[in-house]
Amino acid sequence: MPGTLQSGRATRPALVKVWDPLVRLFHWALVGFFAFSFVTGDEWKDAHIASGYIIAALIVFRVVWGLVGTEHARFASFIYSPVTVLRFIAESAAMKAKRYIGHNPAGGAMVIALLLMISGIVTTGYMMTTDAYWGIEWVEDTHKVLVYSTLGLIGLHIGGVVLASIEHKENLVRAMITGRKRAD
């Protein structure tokens, strides 16, 4: 499948544009700023807070782009019912899942979960900078729980990317860098 024989040489498979530059920039910027925020948490408050505001802006951008962006960036292209998501996960565990050009059902659910979790982190982080919530233990505890829960989701996300890359014989990390995937 990955190419045909032409004049004794295998040709490259046809590629299609999937992830637009704004989706890719958002994704990798979020990865970088989340990591930076995690590392600077208690050690470099001013940089941590500035990073949090950048993350908030990234989340706002992604929500807007999820409503009006390119085909595969729009939420409407990758939000599936919970039954479809669970069925996809079961099929994927059996290495029999359908290949999707854009986000698969589990990937779409992960996008939503991560956006919600990181929005919660940003919200509680902001709350901790206000007079009303400064030093309030439940806000700080919630912030930490959301951060560590998000790290768990990131682990699942990476695992899902690896599994789908193996199952469908394509490098999804490269696709998120180049914006292109193998055509059907």
N, C-alpha and C positions, 0 to 999 in steps of 0.2 A: 504493500500500500504506500509506504513513504517514497514515492517516486516511481518512475518507470524506466525501463532500459531503452536507451536511445544511443545508437552508434557505439554499443558496448559499454556505455557509462550510465550510471543511475542519475536521473535528473532530480532536482529538488522538488518537494511537493509544492503545490500552489498554496500561497499564503493569502489570508484575508485580514483586513484591518478590523480589529476588535476593540482594543482599549485606546481611546483617544488620548492625546498628550496631557489633557487636564486631569483625567482619571489617573494616569500614571504618575504625574507630578504630585497629585493629592496623596496617592498611596505611599510613595516613597518618602514624601515630606512627613506624613503622619508617622511612619515607621521611625524616622530619624528623630522627630521631636518627642515622640512618646519615650523612646530610649533615653534621650537627653533629659527629659523630665524625671524619669525614673532614677537616673544616676544622680541628678542634682537635688532631689527631694529635700533632704534635711541639711544638705551641705552648702548649697548656694541658692539661697531663697530668691533673690532678685532675678536670677537667670531662670529659675524654676517657674516663677510667676509669669515672666515674659513668655516662656515656652508654652505655658498653659493658655495664654491669650492667643498665641499663634495657633495652637491646636483648636481652640474655640472657633477661630476664623476659618480654619480648614473644615471643621464639621459643618459650619453654616454654608460654606461654599458647596460641600458635597451634597447636602440636603437640597439646595437649589438646583445643582447640576443633576441630581437624581430625579428632579421633576421636569427639567427643560433641556437636559443635555442630549448627547448623541444616543443612538439606539441602545447600545449595550450598557450605557451609563445610567439609563433611566430605571427607576425602581420597578416600573411596570413590566420591565423585561426580565426581572429575576426574583420577584416575590411570588412564592408558591404557597399552597395550603400546607398546613402541618402534616397532613397525611401524605402528600407528595414528597415532602422533605424526608419523612421517616422511611418511605418506600425507597427513595433514592439512596439513603444511607445504607439500608439493608442490601440493596442491589450492588452498591459500591463495595460493601464488605465481602460480598461474594464475587467481586471482580466482574460483574455483569451489568454495570450501570451504563445508561445511555450517555454518549458524549454530547456536550453542549458547546456551542461556539462562545457564548457569553458565560455568565455565571451559571453554574448548575444549581439545583434547588438547595443543596447544603451550603454552597458558597454564598448564595443569595441570603440565606438565613444568617450566615456568619456576618455578612456585611451589616445587616440590620442589628444583630446582637452587639457587634463592636461599636457601631455608631451610638447605640443607646448607652452602653457601658461607658464609653469615653465621654459622652455628654454628661453622664452622672458624675464622672471624675472631675470634669471641668466645672460643673455646677457646685459640687462640694468644695473644690479647691477655691473657687471664687468666694463662696460663703465664708471660708476660713480667713479671708482677708478683710472681711467687713466687721465693723464694731458689734453688730448684732450677734454674730456667730463666732467671733474670735475666741479661741480657748474652749469652745463647747465640745465636750468629749465625743458625743454621738456623731457630730459632723466629721471630726477627724477619723473616727473609727470607720464610718461609712466610706470616706475617701480611700482609706487603706484597703478595705474589703473590696471595693470596686477596682482598685489598681491590681490587686493580686488575682482577682477573678478574671480581669482582662488578660493578665499574663497567661492564665489557664486557657482562655479562649484563643489567644495567639498561638499557643502550643497546638491546640486542636486545628486551628487554621493551617498552620505549617504542615501538620500531619495529613490533613485533607489534600493539600496541594501536592505533597509527595505521593500520596496514594493515587490521586487522579492522574498525575504525571506518569506514573508507572502503568496504571490501568489503560490509559489511552495513548501511551507512547509519545508523549509530547512534553516539552519543558515549559511548564506554566510560569516559572519565574522569568524565563527569557521572554515569554509573551507579555508579562507585565513590564518588562523593560523596553521591548521593541514595539509593543502594541499589536503584534501580528500573531495569528495562530494558523495552523494547517487548516485548509479548507476541507469541508466534508468530502 
